[in-house]
Amino acid sequence: MSEMANETPTPDLKSGVTQVVDTITQEREREIITRRFGLYGQRETLEQIGELLGITRERVRQLEKSILTRLRASAQKSELADVVSLEKVLVRHLSELGRVARIQDLADAILGKKADSQECAHVFFIGELAPGVAVISENDHYHHSAGIAEYGDEKKIKASVDEIVSTIKKHAEPLTIEQLHEKLSYEHPTYVRALASLSKNLTHLKKNWGMIKWPSVNPKNIRDKIYVILAENGKPMHFSDISESIKASVFKRKDVTTQAIHNELIKDKRFVLIGRGIYALDTWGFSSGTVADIITQVLKKASEPLHRDEIVKQVLKSRQVKETTILLNLQSKSQFKRVAKATYVLAED
């Protein structure tokens, strides 16, 4: 009982933000801050606020900067008790998330539920004021994010994220966090994963991280999803099994029919038919063509007569067919000539 009584209650995020806003004495300044951060409604632009208050967008920007500078100075002197208390909450959760995190993920962790846009705005606002927190505003390359200032300011965090993006881009194919960690100089893979999650240029599929434009980690159409499924499986699959795997996957829009998947397999040269309804990737060394075509390739490569057992062995490396099918082709096709017992060459043109 005494232990519970001594515990410091977690400060309420909404009420903490309200207490901070209430320290802003001028109504116009309160309007600017609450509307710019979207603390009580939709986040507004400099132009929108300027029109509302009858001032220029540049004047709104100047006032916003001045107010934030004043609030940060007060927080630095521990004059804003709610910021001091909430900063500890933010830093604790950031530490658990890997030192940096998207504002959405941080807000979710703090609240223990999916945070709405207003709750995310509250977290970002407190992060802007807390001296122990570094924040990154959202743009084309970075998500709204925050980090523990002790490990780097906004500039350093961005540089670290850019280094990860550059490493993946240079590698030219997806990497796991462990592989990335080996290529970089950060002390723990958790920090690498946290930094990677801040970038809008990266995404991941299961354990593999890559550029968001890469189909291997961000498949958007049926063909790309088929490719990912086959690549993950690492061996040929029947089209019906591919269909089931897509339906059971984490992909978006995975309610495609088996027939639609079969149609895409037929049309895309990356997928090679190697048996009845069985497909492989061309990068695995399989090539398209009939069984007779494959026998022809085998005999051409050998440049000498081959025993039927060796021909069967070589053909089965690239085709999942019955041995009798291969033997039937050897015996019935005019392009193959038997020159000795069970031994064949290509017939002369």
N, C-alpha and C positions, 0 to 999 in steps of 0.2 A: 504494500500500500504506500509506504514511504517513498519507494523508488518511483512509483507512478507520479507522486506528488512533486518530486524533484525534476521530472522531465520537462524540458522546455517545449511548449506547444508549437507546432509548425504554424508560422504566420499565414493568414489567409491572403492569397494572391490579390484577389479583387479589392479587398479592403485596404491592403497595403498600397496598391496603386492609387486608390482614392485619397488616402492620407497624404501621399506625396503630391498629388495634383492640388489638394487643398492648401498646400503651402505656397502655391502660386497665387499671389494676391490680386493681380489684375485679370479681369474677366477675359479681355482680348488675348492675353497670353495663355490662359487656360484653354481657350477655344483652339488656339493654334496647336498646342501640344496634344490635346485629346483627339483632334481631328487628323493631325499628321500621323499619329501612331495608331489611329483607329481604336482607341481605348474603350469607347462606348458605342461605337457604330462602325460604319464603313470607313476605311482609310481614305483620306482625301489628298488631292494634289495641291501644290503651291498655288496654282491658278484658281482652283475651286475655293480655297480658303481666302485668297486675295479678293475674289469677287464678293464673297460673303461679308468680309470686313471692310471692303472699300479701299484696299491698299494693293500695291503691286506685288507680284510674285516674289520679286527680289527682296522687298521689305519683309514679306512673310519668312523667307529663308534667313534673313538677318536676325529677325526676332527669335526664330526657332533655335538658331545657333547660340544666341545670347542666353536664352532660357536654359538650354541644356548645359551650357558652361556653368551657369550659376548653380543648377541642381547637382551637377557632378562635384563641384567644389564643396557643397554642403555635405554630400555623401562621403567625400574624402575625409572631411572633418568629423564624420560620424554624427552629424547633426540631423540626419534623416534616419530615425530608428528603424522604420519599416524597410528601407533599402538595406541597412546593415543586416537585419534578420533574414531578409529574402535572399541576399547575396550568399549567405551560408548555405541556404537550400539549393540555390543554383549551382554553386561550386561542388556541393556534395554529389548531386545527381550527374553533373558533368564528369566528375571523377569516375563514377560508375559506368558512364557511357563511353569512356575512352578519352577524356579531357576536352574533346570538342563534340558538338552535335548540332543537327538541324534544330531550329527553334521548335518545330512541330514535335520532334522526338523528345526534346527536353521538357516541353510543356506536358506531353503525354506522361512522361515519367514522374513529374512533380505531382500531377493531379491523379495519377493512377487510372486514367481513362483517356479516350480520344478527345483531345482538346479542340475546341472550336476556334475560329479565327480571332475572336476577341480575347480568348484566354492566351492564345499565342502572342497577341499584341502586348498583353500585360507582361509576359515573360521577357519579350524583346525590350520593352520600355525599361524594366528594372535592370536588365543587362546593360543597357545604354548608360545607366547612372552608376552602377556598381563598379568600384575601382578594381575589384578582383576578377572582373569578367570582361572579355574582349568580344565584341559583336561584329558580325559581317552582314551588311545589308544585301538584300537579294538583287541580283542582276542577271544578265544572260549566262554567266558562267558559274555563279555560286548561289546556293540556297540561303535563305535567312538562317543564320547560324550564330552560335556562341561558343566560346572556349574559355578555359581557365587562363587568365592573363599571365599568371606566373610562368606558363610554358610558351607564351608568344602573343604578341599583339595582332591586330587585324592583318597587317602587312606580312608578318611572318607566317601566319596561318594560311593566307592566300598563296604565299610562295611554296609552302609545303604541299598544298593541294595541287598546284601547278606542276610540281616536280613529279607527283604520282601520275598525273595525267600524261605528262611527257614520257615517263617510263613505259607506261602501257602502250602509248601510241608508237613509240620507237620499237617495242617488242613485236608490234603488228598482229598480235593475237591475244586472246584473253589470258589472264593470269589469276591464280588464287591469291588470297591475302598473304599466305605463307610464302609464296613465290615472290610477291612484291616486296615483302619484308626482307627477303634475302638480297634483293637488288638495291635496297635503300639502307639508310643508316639510323633508322628509328629503333628505340630500344624494345618495343613490343608490337606484335601484329595487331593488337586491339587498337592502338593509336593509328596505325596505317589504315585500318578499316574505317575508323571514325573520320579521318581526314578525307578518304575517298568518297564517303557518303555526302560530303559537302558540295561536291562538284556536280554541276548540271551536265557536264560533258561525259560523265561516266554512268554506267549502270551495271547491274550484275544479274546473272541467272544462276541460281543455286550458289555454288562456291566460286564461280568464274566472273571476274570483273573485266570490262572492256569499254570501248568507246560506245556511246549511246547509238551511234549510227551503224554499229556492227550487228548484222542479223544473228550472229552466233550468241549474243547476249541479250539482244532486243528484237526477236523475230516478230515481224508484223504481218506477214502473209502466210498462207498455208505452206508454200514451198520452203520457206525459211524454218518453219516449225518442224517440218519433216526432216530437214537437214540436221537440226539440233537433236532431235530424237535419235536419229541414226548415229550421229557422232557420239552421243552419250552412251548408246548401247554398245558401240564398238564392234558390232558384227551385223551381218545381214538380217533383215526382218521381213516377215510377211506383211503385206499392206494392211491387213486387218489388225495385226498387232501394233503397227504404227498408229493406226486410227485410235485404238484403245489407249495407247500411251499418251497421245495428244489430249484425249478427253480427260485423262487422269492427271494432266500436267498443271503447272502454275500459270500457263499462258492465258492471256486475255483472249476472248472470243474463240473458245475452243470447241464450240458446238457445231463442228463440221461433219458432214456425212462421210462414211467410208468410201463411197463412190467418188466424192469430190477429191478425197485424198489420193485415190487410185489414179484419177485423171491427171492430177498434178505430177505424180510420179512418172507417168508416161511421157509428159511434155518436157520435163526438165532433164537436161543432159548430165546433171550431177548425179542422177540416180540411175543405176544400172540394173536391169533385170537379169538375175542370175539363176532363176529357177521358176517354178510355177507360183507366180505372185510374190516372189521373194526378191527384195531389192537391196543393193549395196551402194556405197558411195564410190564415185569414180576415183577419188583420192586414195582409195585402198588398193588400187592396182587393177581393178576390174575394168573390162572394156565391153562395149556393146557388141551385139552380133549374135548369130545363131550358133548352135553347137558345132556345126560344120565350119563356121568362120573361125571358132576358137581352135579347132583341130588344125586348120590350115596355118594359123599363127604359130602353133606349137611345132609343126613340122618345118615351117620356114626357119624358125629360130634354131632348130636343131641342125639343119643343113645335112642331115644324114638319116638313113632309115631308123625308125623307132619301133620297138616292140609295143604291141597294143596295151600292155600293162602300164608302160611308161607314159603312153599317150593319155590313157585314162587318168593316171595320177596327175599329170600336168593340167588337163582340162578341169578336173575337180577342184583345182586351186582357184579357179575363177568362175565356176558354174556349179550350182547345187542341183544336179540332175542325176538320174539313175545311171549306173554304169552301162546298162543295156541300151540306153539311149545313145551313148557315145559309140558303143560297138556297132549299133545299127547304122549310124551315120558313116562309120569307117567302111562298112561292108556294102552299103547301098549307094553312096555318092561317087560319081564318076571322077571327081577331082582327087580321090585317094586310090593308090595302087599298091596291091600287096606284092612284095618282092621276095618274101621268104615266109616261112611258117609264122603266122601272127605278127608279121613285121610289115610296116607300111612306109611309103614315101608319097610325095605329091606327084600326081600324074603330070606328065609334060604337056604344056599348052599345044 
